[in-house]
Amino acid sequence: MTRPTKKRRERFLAEEAANRLGRTWHIGPDREHPDFVVTEGDQHFGLEVCEVFTGEQDETGSSMKKLESSKQKSIDELRRQYEAATAVALDVLFVGTTDAENLATVVPALLAEDLASKALGDHLVIDRNNGLRLHVTKAMRANWYSLEHRAGCVDFKAMRRIVDAVEKKSQQLAIYSRAAGSDIRLLVVADRIYNSGKLTLGEKSPLDTKGFRAVYFFSYPESVTIFEGTATTG
């Protein structure tokens, strides 16, 4: 993920978290360490944003997330090829085997359907008997994605990932505080749209916030849980 893309995503997640909390957060310009300075009424606080994932992890991150990202890049490239040939926005769900051979057939198959002549909302299923089926809807905006990476089981043991994230980010707390003051908060996000982020809290447990004024766990797009802290740093 490029830095501009990462910052757009962090801002989106912070805005969505505020909406779920019913808060009015005025999120300042993009920055680093922490990611944003937020104004809420007469309060100002630094907000650091990070994501957590289920499945196997190593020093380079989540193996499941890497696989999802790689496959999504291939699907996004198909979308760009299709849109370069016709100015039609589609919602395309990929079901089945998304290997290189099957993906190579997608754009020709979609172009053959002459979807420009269809009405908005029209839906069709393209099954070429190669192990890949496309569920296609003419839409207002494009959304191309694979069912393989969105239909997994939910892990109800998110606390261990939250604890790890707090521990890791707390090592930078002094840097955050020098830049944005003593009120520093951490937004930990599990994106449940994708299998790699299907984490939720089974039951809320006490959390040592390691000096963060608050830790927000956002099980996106559903709910935000707040863990209050009391410590401040100078």
Secondary structure per residue as TSV (DSSP state, phi and psi in degrees):
chain	resnum	aa	ss	phi	psi
A	1	M	-	360.0	125.9
A	2	T	-	-69.8	160.9
A	3	R	H	-60.0	-48.2
A	4	P	H	-58.9	-39.5
A	5	T	H	-65.1	-42.1
A	6	K	H	-62.0	-43.5
A	7	K	H	-67.8	-36.7
A	8	R	H	-63.2	-40.6
A	9	R	H	-66.8	-43.6
A	10	E	H	-59.2	-43.2
A	11	R	H	-64.5	-44.2
A	12	F	H	-58.1	-46.5
A	13	L	H	-65.2	-38.5
A	14	A	H	-65.3	-42.3
A	15	E	H	-64.0	-42.3
A	16	E	H	-66.2	-38.3
A	17	A	H	-63.1	-43.7
A	18	A	H	-60.1	-41.7
A	19	N	H	-60.8	-45.2
A	20	R	H	-64.2	-32.7
A	21	L	H	-81.8	-11.2
A	22	G	T	71.8	27.7
A	23	R	-	-104.0	154.7
A	24	T	-	-105.9	97.9
A	25	W	-	-103.9	121.5
A	26	H	E	-94.0	106.7
A	27	I	E	-91.7	121.4
A	28	G	-	-70.6	-177.2
A	29	P	-	-60.5	157.2
A	30	D	-	-57.7	141.2
A	31	R	-	-157.2	-174.2
A	32	E	S	-129.2	147.0
A	33	H	S	55.7	67.7
A	34	P	S	-86.7	178.9
A	35	D	S	-67.3	-35.3
A	36	F	E	-146.1	155.3
A	37	V	E	-108.2	124.9
A	38	V	E	-110.8	138.2
A	39	T	E	-110.3	129.1
A	40	E	E	-134.4	103.0
A	41	G	T	64.6	-124.2
A	42	D	T	-98.7	11.9
A	43	Q	E	-99.7	147.8
A	44	H	E	-129.7	137.0
A	45	F	E	-147.9	153.3
A	46	G	E	-86.0	141.0
A	47	L	E	-127.7	120.2
A	48	E	E	-102.9	137.7
A	49	V	E	-118.0	133.6
A	50	C	E	-145.7	159.8
A	51	E	E	-115.1	148.6
A	52	V	-	-122.0	156.1
A	53	F	-	-136.7	156.7
A	54	T	-	-92.3	176.1
A	55	G	S	81.7	-170.3
A	56	E	-	-69.4	140.2
A	57	Q	E	-128.2	149.8
A	58	D	E	-139.1	-169.2
A	59	E	T	-64.1	-18.1
A	60	T	T	-97.5	-1.1
A	61	G	E	118.2	-157.6
A	62	S	E	-85.3	124.6
A	63	S	H	-67.0	-36.1
A	64	M	H	-65.4	-42.0
A	65	K	H	-64.3	-39.8
A	66	K	H	-61.0	-43.0
A	67	L	H	-64.3	-43.9
A	68	E	H	-60.3	-45.4
A	69	S	H	-64.0	-41.0
A	70	S	H	-63.0	-45.4
A	71	K	H	-67.2	-39.1
A	72	Q	H	-65.5	-35.2
A	73	K	H	-60.8	-40.9
A	74	S	H	-64.4	-41.5
A	75	I	H	-68.0	-39.8
A	76	D	H	-63.2	-35.2
A	77	E	H	-65.8	-38.2
A	78	L	H	-63.2	-41.4
A	79	R	H	-60.4	-44.1
A	80	R	H	-63.0	-40.1
A	81	Q	H	-63.7	-43.2
A	82	Y	H	-64.8	-45.7
A	83	E	H	-70.1	-22.7
A	84	A	H	-70.5	-24.6
A	85	A	H	-94.3	-24.8
A	86	T	-	-153.5	136.2
A	87	A	-	-84.8	61.5
A	88	V	-	-123.5	130.3
A	89	A	-	-92.5	131.2
A	90	L	E	-128.0	148.2
A	91	D	E	-99.8	115.6
A	92	V	E	-124.2	117.4
A	93	L	E	-102.2	122.7
A	94	F	E	-93.3	122.3
A	95	V	E	-122.7	120.5
A	96	G	E	116.1	-150.3
A	97	T	-	-82.3	115.4
A	98	T	-	-107.4	53.2
A	99	D	-	-82.5	173.3
A	100	A	H	-60.3	-39.3
A	101	E	H	-63.5	-44.7
A	102	N	H	-68.8	-41.0
A	103	L	H	-62.7	-30.8
A	104	A	T	-64.8	-18.7
A	105	T	T	-90.9	-8.7
A	106	V	H	-68.6	-53.3
A	107	V	H	-63.1	-46.8
A	108	P	H	-57.3	-39.6
A	109	A	H	-64.8	-40.4
A	110	L	H	-69.6	-41.9
A	111	L	H	-63.4	-32.3
A	112	A	T	-68.0	-18.4
A	113	E	T	-84.2	-9.0
A	114	D	T	50.0	56.4
A	115	L	G	-69.9	-16.1
A	116	A	G	-61.2	-27.6
A	117	S	G	-86.2	-5.9
A	118	K	S	-85.1	159.4
A	119	A	-	-81.0	152.2
A	120	L	T	-58.2	131.3
A	121	G	T	94.4	-11.6
A	122	D	-	-61.7	139.8
A	123	H	E	-126.4	142.8
A	124	L	E	-147.0	160.6
A	125	V	E	-117.5	126.9
A	126	I	E	-108.6	115.7
A	127	D	E	-129.1	109.0
A	128	R	-	-99.3	16.0
A	129	N	S	58.1	34.1
A	130	N	S	-114.7	13.0
A	131	G	S	93.3	-1.2
A	132	L	E	-126.0	129.4
A	133	R	E	-121.0	137.1
A	134	L	E	-111.7	127.8
A	135	H	E	-102.6	113.4
A	136	V	E	-119.2	129.8
A	137	T	E	-130.0	131.2
A	138	K	E	-72.9	125.7
A	139	A	-	-131.7	172.8
A	140	M	S	-74.0	-36.7
A	141	R	S	-139.0	151.2
A	142	A	-	-74.2	143.3
A	143	N	E	-155.0	102.5
A	144	W	E	-113.7	128.4
A	145	Y	E	-160.2	162.3
A	146	S	E	-105.4	132.1
A	147	L	G	-61.9	-31.1
A	148	E	G	-53.9	-33.5
A	149	H	G	-102.4	12.7
A	150	R	T	-132.3	0.7
A	151	A	S	-121.8	39.7
A	152	G	-	-95.5	-175.6
A	153	C	-	-85.8	153.8
A	154	V	-	-91.8	133.8
A	155	D	B	-93.7	119.3
A	156	F	S	-91.4	13.9
A	157	K	B	-112.7	55.9
A	158	A	T	-71.8	-21.6
A	159	M	H	-56.7	-39.5
A	160	R	H	-63.4	-35.7
A	161	R	H	-72.5	-37.6
A	162	I	H	-64.2	-46.3
A	163	V	H	-58.1	-44.8
A	164	D	H	-61.8	-42.4
A	165	A	H	-64.6	-42.7
A	166	V	H	-63.8	-43.7
A	167	E	H	-60.6	-46.3
A	168	K	H	-65.3	-47.6
A	169	K	H	-71.0	-28.5
A	170	S	H	-64.7	-21.0
A	171	Q	T	-66.9	-18.3
A	172	Q	T	-104.9	7.6
A	173	L	H	-61.5	-38.6
A	174	A	H	-61.6	-38.5
A	175	I	H	-66.0	-44.9
A	176	Y	H	-59.1	-43.4
A	177	S	H	-67.9	-37.8
A	178	R	H	-62.8	-32.7
A	179	A	H	-86.2	-31.3
A	180	A	H	-133.1	7.2
A	181	G	-	96.5	-178.7
A	182	S	S	-77.8	-20.2
A	183	D	-	-90.2	94.7
A	184	I	E	-117.4	133.4
A	185	R	E	-126.6	154.4
A	186	L	E	-121.3	127.4
A	187	L	E	-104.7	113.1
A	188	V	E	-105.4	122.3
A	189	V	E	-117.1	133.4
A	190	A	E	-116.1	111.7
A	191	D	E	-83.2	99.1
A	192	R	T	-78.0	-0.7
A	193	I	T	-63.8	-34.7
A	194	Y	S	-107.5	151.8
A	195	N	G	-55.9	-37.8
A	196	S	G	-65.2	-18.3
A	197	G	G	-112.6	14.1
A	198	K	-	-78.4	70.9
A	199	L	B	-120.5	139.3
A	200	T	-	-148.9	164.7
A	201	L	B	-83.7	126.9
A	202	G	S	-70.5	-56.6
A	203	E	S	-144.1	134.4
A	204	K	-	-66.0	128.7
A	205	S	-	-114.4	159.9
A	206	P	-	-59.6	145.9
A	207	L	-	-133.0	127.5
A	208	D	-	-76.9	111.4
A	209	T	-	-80.7	-0.3
A	210	K	T	56.3	34.0
A	211	G	T	100.9	-13.6
A	212	F	-	-70.6	137.3
A	213	R	S	-62.7	-34.8
A	214	A	E	-155.1	147.6
A	215	V	E	-118.4	125.4
A	216	Y	E	-105.5	124.5
A	217	F	E	-103.2	114.7
A	218	F	E	-105.7	104.7
A	219	S	E	-85.8	83.7
A	220	Y	E	-70.3	135.6
A	221	P	T	-101.3	20.6
A	222	E	T	-91.9	-53.3
A	223	S	E	-152.4	157.1
A	224	V	E	-121.8	127.7
A	225	T	E	-107.3	133.6
A	226	I	E	-104.5	129.3
A	227	F	E	-110.5	112.4
A	228	E	E	-81.5	140.9
A	229	G	-	-117.9	167.4
A	230	T	-	-124.2	-20.8
A	231	A	-	-74.7	149.9
A	232	T	-	-127.0	160.4
A	233	T	-	-122.6	152.3
A	234	G	-	-98.3	360.0
